[in-house]
Amino acid sequence: MMKRLALALALAVPAASFCCSTARAACGPFASAPASLAPLVRRVAPSVVGIAVTEAPGPDLPRPPVRSGQALQPPIGQAAGSGFIVSPDGMIVTNDHVIAGASQIIVTLDNGRRYRARLVGADDLTDIAVIKITSSSPLVPVRWGNSAKVQVGDWALAAGNPFALGNSFTLGIVSAEGRNIDDGPFTHFLQLDAPINPGNSGGPSFNMRGRVIGINSAIVSPSGGSVGVGFAIPSNDAKPIVAQLIAHGAVPRGWLGVGVADPPPGPDGSVKGAAITGLEPGGPADKAGLTPGELVLAVNGKAVSGADGLTRAIAGLQPGAKVMLGVQENHHIFHVPVTVGRRPAQLGE
């Protein structure tokens, strides 16, 4: 079971609890490893923040006891997460699921100073958000690393605010790359074995040069306990999203207005195309004459593999773009021009 890592506190009960895996030795047998990570930690710690979120009341939150004569107060949920500073003027990157639904966001710096933050922008498809604080003195931003150069076996220093305890650092390696964890249509994750826990969501993972190579976002936990398998959004995927959120507050994404599903795999086990299961009335696909049961095989001549493949291809386009879909119906293939719309969740932004 995949678990995102925001930590529920107070009246909001976490879906599962997680344990830190056994700490590993400090790399002594390897000549390329530093004798101590303390200098690296001192350098990057001022850029790592803890995030406390007050969530808007929800129907599933229990109500606190009320004495006779008192007004009934709405329940308040609290959650904790992590983030990192990306500009001296207070721009901070975290996960969308950390701040989604927040009525108040409080950021705590490594030096203990606390600030109220405002939301700059969020992108639910990549689970990335940017918030901002205002400080009287310049803040220390991280430096982005190049995740394309990350290799399996490279050291990774994971940072964050586990269990709302404050800044913590754990060491591990990149244990795999390009992982598809079925957590939305975007981002093939870096897999890390550095211990990460609830509350680490949105925190950075650094390489040994102190550059951010990923945003810690999820762990796999079949039993509710840590098994040493965590996932980070690669920096090369995150950086352009962060830039768009800072500049525009949103990432405009294309939309077809279709429900889609994976078709049955072929004899070789591969999935070709995406099956249309429903249409949004008046949406781009409906206007173009597509119907449920048809199979979208290609977008602008590029083959589509599964429902997520179609979502990625369309969402990566600008609203208003004109595309040619390769569509199969009753074993006949034809081409349909469609003008891509804008995702309804972002209309009006």
C-alpha positions as CSV (number, residue, x, y, z in Angstrom):
1,M,0.0,0.0,0.0
2,M,1.3,3.4,-1.0
3,K,1.3,6.0,1.7
4,R,1.8,9.7,1.3
5,L,3.8,11.2,4.2
6,A,1.9,14.1,5.7
7,L,1.5,13.4,9.4
8,A,-2.0,13.8,10.9
9,L,-2.0,15.2,14.4
10,A,-4.4,16.3,17.1
11,L,-8.0,15.4,16.0
12,A,-7.0,14.2,12.6
13,V,-6.0,10.5,13.0
14,P,-3.3,9.2,10.7
15,A,-4.3,6.4,8.4
16,A,-1.3,4.3,9.5
17,S,1.8,4.7,11.7
18,F,5.3,4.1,10.4
19,C,8.6,3.1,12.1
20,C,12.1,4.2,11.2
21,S,14.2,1.4,9.7
22,T,17.4,0.4,11.4
23,A,20.0,3.2,11.1
24,R,23.0,2.2,8.9
25,A,26.6,2.8,9.6
26,A,28.3,6.0,8.4
27,C,29.8,4.6,5.2
28,G,33.3,4.0,6.7
29,P,34.3,1.2,4.3
30,F,33.8,3.3,1.2
31,A,36.7,5.6,0.3
32,S,34.5,8.1,-1.5
33,A,32.2,8.7,1.5
34,P,32.9,11.5,3.9
35,A,34.1,10.7,7.4
36,S,31.1,12.7,8.7
37,L,28.0,14.3,7.1
38,A,28.0,17.0,9.7
39,P,29.4,19.7,7.4
40,L,26.9,18.9,4.7
41,V,24.0,18.9,7.2
42,R,25.1,22.3,8.6
43,R,25.2,23.7,5.1
44,V,21.7,22.5,4.0
45,A,19.8,22.7,7.3
46,P,18.9,26.4,7.1
47,S,17.0,25.7,3.8
48,V,14.8,22.9,5.3
49,V,11.5,23.8,7.0
50,G,8.8,22.2,9.0
51,I,5.2,22.9,8.0
52,A,2.2,22.8,10.3
53,V,-1.2,22.9,8.7
54,T,-4.6,23.7,10.2
55,E,-7.2,22.0,8.1
56,A,-10.7,23.3,7.4
57,P,-13.4,21.3,9.4
58,G,-14.6,18.2,7.7
59,P,-17.6,15.9,8.3
60,D,-15.4,13.0,9.4
61,L,-13.6,14.9,12.1
62,P,-14.9,14.2,15.6
63,R,-16.3,17.1,17.6
64,P,-14.7,18.0,21.0
65,P,-16.8,17.8,24.1
66,V,-18.8,20.9,24.8
67,R,-19.9,22.1,28.3
68,S,-23.4,23.1,28.8
69,G,-24.0,26.7,27.7
70,Q,-21.1,26.8,25.4
71,A,-21.4,27.3,21.6
72,L,-20.6,24.2,19.5
73,Q,-17.2,24.8,18.0
74,P,-16.3,23.3,14.6
75,P,-13.6,20.6,14.8
76,I,-10.1,21.5,13.7
77,G,-7.6,19.1,12.1
78,Q,-3.9,19.6,12.2
79,A,-1.2,18.0,10.0
80,A,2.5,18.3,9.7
81,G,4.8,18.2,6.7
82,S,8.1,19.5,5.4
83,G,9.4,21.8,2.7
84,F,12.5,23.7,1.5
85,I,13.3,27.3,0.6
86,V,14.0,28.0,-3.1
87,S,14.4,31.8,-3.0
88,P,15.8,34.4,-0.6
89,D,12.5,36.2,-0.5
90,G,10.7,33.2,1.1
91,M,9.4,30.9,-1.7
92,I,9.1,27.3,-0.3
93,V,8.4,24.1,-2.1
94,T,6.4,21.3,-0.5
95,N,3.8,18.6,-1.6
96,D,0.3,19.5,-2.6
97,H,-1.1,16.9,-0.3
98,V,0.6,18.6,2.7
99,I,-1.2,21.9,2.2
100,A,-4.4,20.8,0.4
101,G,-7.5,22.1,2.2
102,A,-5.4,24.2,4.7
103,S,-7.0,27.2,6.4
104,Q,-3.7,28.2,8.0
105,I,-0.1,27.2,7.2
106,I,2.7,27.8,9.7
107,V,6.4,27.4,8.7
108,T,9.1,26.8,11.2
109,L,12.7,27.4,10.1
110,D,15.7,25.5,11.3
111,N,16.5,28.3,13.8
112,G,13.1,27.9,15.4
113,R,11.5,31.0,14.0
114,R,7.9,30.6,12.9
115,Y,6.0,32.4,10.1
116,R,2.5,32.3,8.7
117,A,2.7,31.3,5.0
118,R,0.4,31.9,2.1
119,L,-0.3,29.6,-0.9
120,V,1.3,30.7,-4.1
121,G,0.2,27.8,-6.3
122,A,-0.3,24.1,-6.4
123,D,-0.4,21.3,-9.0
124,D,-2.3,18.2,-7.9
125,L,-1.2,16.1,-10.8
126,T,2.5,16.3,-9.8
127,D,1.7,16.7,-6.0
128,I,3.8,19.9,-5.9
129,A,3.0,23.2,-4.2
130,V,4.7,26.5,-3.5
131,I,4.0,28.6,-0.4
132,K,5.6,31.9,0.7
133,I,6.7,33.5,3.9
134,T,7.9,37.0,4.5
135,S,11.0,37.4,6.6
136,S,12.8,40.6,7.6
137,S,16.1,39.0,6.6
138,P,17.1,37.0,3.5
139,L,16.6,33.3,3.7
140,V,19.0,30.6,2.5
141,P,17.7,28.8,-0.6
142,V,18.6,25.3,-1.8
143,R,20.4,24.6,-5.0
144,W,18.8,22.3,-7.5
145,G,20.6,19.2,-8.6
146,N,20.4,17.3,-11.9
147,S,18.3,14.2,-11.2
148,A,19.2,12.9,-14.7
149,K,22.7,12.3,-13.4
150,V,21.6,10.3,-10.4
151,Q,22.6,6.7,-10.5
152,V,21.3,3.7,-8.5
153,G,23.7,3.3,-5.6
154,D,24.4,7.1,-5.2
155,W,24.1,8.4,-1.6
156,A,21.1,10.4,-0.7
157,L,20.5,12.6,2.4
158,A,16.8,12.9,3.2
159,A,15.6,15.8,5.3
160,G,12.3,16.8,6.8
161,N,10.1,17.1,9.8
162,P,9.1,13.5,10.8
163,F,6.3,13.2,13.3
164,A,6.5,17.0,13.7
165,L,9.7,16.6,15.8
166,G,11.6,19.2,13.8
167,N,14.4,19.0,11.2
168,S,15.9,15.6,10.9
169,F,18.3,14.0,8.5
170,T,18.7,10.3,7.4
171,L,21.2,8.7,5.0
172,G,20.6,6.1,2.4
173,I,21.1,5.3,-1.3
174,V,19.1,5.7,-4.4
175,S,17.9,2.1,-4.7
176,A,16.0,2.5,-8.0
177,E,14.9,5.1,-10.5
178,G,12.0,5.6,-12.8
179,R,9.5,3.9,-10.5
180,N,5.9,4.1,-11.4
181,I,4.0,3.9,-8.1
182,D,0.5,4.5,-9.6
183,D,0.2,7.8,-7.8
184,G,-1.2,9.9,-10.6
185,P,-0.2,10.1,-14.3
186,F,3.0,12.1,-13.8
187,T,6.5,11.6,-12.5
188,H,8.5,8.4,-12.4
189,F,10.0,8.5,-8.9
190,L,13.4,8.0,-7.4
191,Q,13.3,5.1,-4.9
192,L,15.3,5.7,-1.7
193,D,16.2,3.5,1.2
194,A,16.9,6.4,3.5
195,P,14.4,6.2,6.4
196,I,11.6,8.6,5.8
197,N,8.5,8.8,7.9
198,P,5.1,10.6,8.2
199,G,5.8,14.3,8.3
200,N,8.6,14.0,5.8
201,S,6.3,14.9,2.9
202,G,7.6,17.8,0.9
203,G,11.1,17.6,2.3
204,P,14.2,17.5,0.1
205,S,16.6,14.7,-0.6
206,F,20.2,15.9,-1.3
207,N,23.1,14.5,-3.1
208,M,26.5,14.6,-1.4
209,R,27.2,18.1,-3.0
210,G,24.2,19.5,-1.1
211,R,22.0,19.8,-4.2
212,V,18.3,18.8,-4.2
213,I,17.7,15.7,-6.3
214,G,14.2,14.9,-5.2
215,I,11.1,15.9,-3.2
216,N,10.2,13.1,-0.6
217,S,6.6,12.2,-1.3
218,A,5.5,8.6,-0.5
219,I,6.5,5.3,1.0
220,V,5.3,1.8,0.4
221,S,4.1,0.0,3.5
222,P,2.2,-3.3,3.2
223,S,1.8,-3.7,6.9
224,G,1.8,-0.1,8.2
225,G,5.4,-0.2,9.3
226,S,8.5,1.1,7.5
227,V,10.1,-1.3,5.1
228,G,12.8,1.1,3.9
229,V,11.2,1.9,0.5
230,G,10.5,5.6,-0.1
231,F,9.9,7.7,-3.2
232,A,10.9,11.2,-4.2
233,I,9.8,13.3,-7.2
234,P,13.0,13.8,-9.3
235,S,14.3,17.4,-9.3
236,N,14.3,17.7,-13.1
237,D,10.5,17.0,-13.0
238,A,9.9,19.3,-10.1
239,K,11.9,22.3,-11.1
240,P,9.9,23.5,-14.1
241,I,6.6,22.9,-12.2
242,V,7.9,25.1,-9.4
243,A,8.9,27.8,-11.8
244,Q,5.4,27.9,-13.3
245,L,3.7,27.9,-9.9
246,I,5.9,30.9,-8.8
247,A,5.3,32.7,-12.1
248,H,1.6,32.0,-12.6
249,G,0.2,30.3,-9.5
250,A,-0.9,27.3,-11.6
251,V,0.2,24.9,-14.3
252,P,-2.3,25.2,-17.2
253,R,-3.1,21.7,-18.4
254,G,-4.9,20.3,-21.4
255,W,-8.1,18.4,-21.1
256,L,-10.2,16.1,-23.4
257,G,-13.3,15.6,-21.2
258,V,-13.2,11.8,-21.3
259,G,-13.2,9.0,-18.8
260,V,-10.5,6.4,-19.8
261,A,-9.4,3.0,-18.7
262,D,-6.6,0.6,-19.7
263,P,-7.7,-1.8,-22.5
264,P,-6.9,-5.5,-22.1
265,P,-3.2,-6.3,-22.7
266,G,-2.2,-7.8,-25.9
267,P,-0.6,-11.2,-26.4
268,D,2.8,-9.8,-25.5
269,G,1.5,-8.3,-22.3
270,S,1.7,-4.7,-23.5
271,V,-1.2,-2.2,-23.2
272,K,-1.8,-0.2,-26.4
273,G,-4.1,2.8,-26.3
274,A,-6.7,4.1,-23.8
275,A,-10.3,3.0,-23.9
276,I,-12.9,5.8,-23.7
277,T,-15.4,4.9,-20.9
278,G,-17.4,8.2,-20.8
279,L,-17.6,11.7,-22.1
280,E,-18.1,15.1,-20.4
281,P,-21.1,16.7,-22.2
282,G,-19.9,19.6,-24.2
283,G,-16.3,18.8,-23.6
284,P,-13.6,18.8,-26.3
285,A,-13.9,15.0,-27.1
286,D,-17.7,15.2,-27.1
287,K,-17.6,18.2,-29.5
288,A,-15.2,16.2,-31.7
289,G,-17.6,13.3,-32.0
290,L,-15.7,10.7,-30.0
291,T,-17.9,8.0,-28.3
292,P,-17.5,5.5,-25.4
293,G,-15.9,2.2,-26.5
294,E,-13.4,3.8,-28.9
295,L,-9.7,3.3,-28.3
296,V,-7.3,6.3,-28.5
297,L,-4.1,4.9,-29.9
298,A,-2.0,8.0,-30.6
299,V,-1.8,11.7,-29.9
300,N,-0.2,13.7,-32.8
301,G,1.2,10.4,-34.2
302,K,2.8,9.4,-30.9
303,A,1.6,6.0,-29.5
304,V,-0.4,6.0,-26.3
305,S,0.2,3.3,-23.7
306,G,-2.7,3.0,-21.2
307,A,-5.0,5.6,-19.6
308,D,-2.2,7.3,-17.7
309,G,-0.3,7.6,-21.0
310,L,-3.2,9.5,-22.6
311,T,-3.6,11.7,-19.5
312,R,0.1,12.6,-19.6
313,A,0.0,13.4,-23.3
314,I,-3.0,15.7,-23.1
315,A,-2.2,17.3,-19.8
316,G,1.2,18.2,-21.1
317,L,-0.4,20.4,-23.8
318,Q,-1.5,24.0,-23.5
319,P,-5.3,24.6,-23.4
320,G,-6.4,25.6,-26.9
321,A,-3.8,23.4,-28.7
322,K,-5.1,21.5,-31.7
323,V,-4.2,17.8,-31.7
324,M,-4.8,14.8,-34.0
325,L,-6.0,11.7,-32.2
326,G,-5.5,8.2,-33.7
327,V,-8.7,6.4,-32.8
328,Q,-9.8,2.8,-33.3
329,E,-13.4,1.6,-33.6
330,N,-14.5,-1.8,-34.7
331,H,-10.9,-2.6,-35.8
332,H,-10.9,0.5,-38.1
333,I,-8.4,3.3,-37.4
334,F,-9.3,6.9,-38.2
335,H,-7.9,10.4,-37.2
336,V,-9.9,12.9,-35.3
337,P,-8.9,16.6,-34.8
338,V,-9.6,17.9,-31.3
339,T,-9.1,21.3,-29.7
340,V,-7.8,20.7,-26.2
341,G,-9.6,22.4,-23.3
342,R,-8.4,23.4,-19.9
343,R,-8.8,21.1,-16.9
344,P,-12.1,22.2,-15.1
345,A,-10.4,22.2,-11.7
346,Q,-8.2,25.0,-12.9
347,L,-10.9,27.1,-14.6
348,G,-11.1,30.6,-13.3
349,E,-7.6,30.5,-11.8
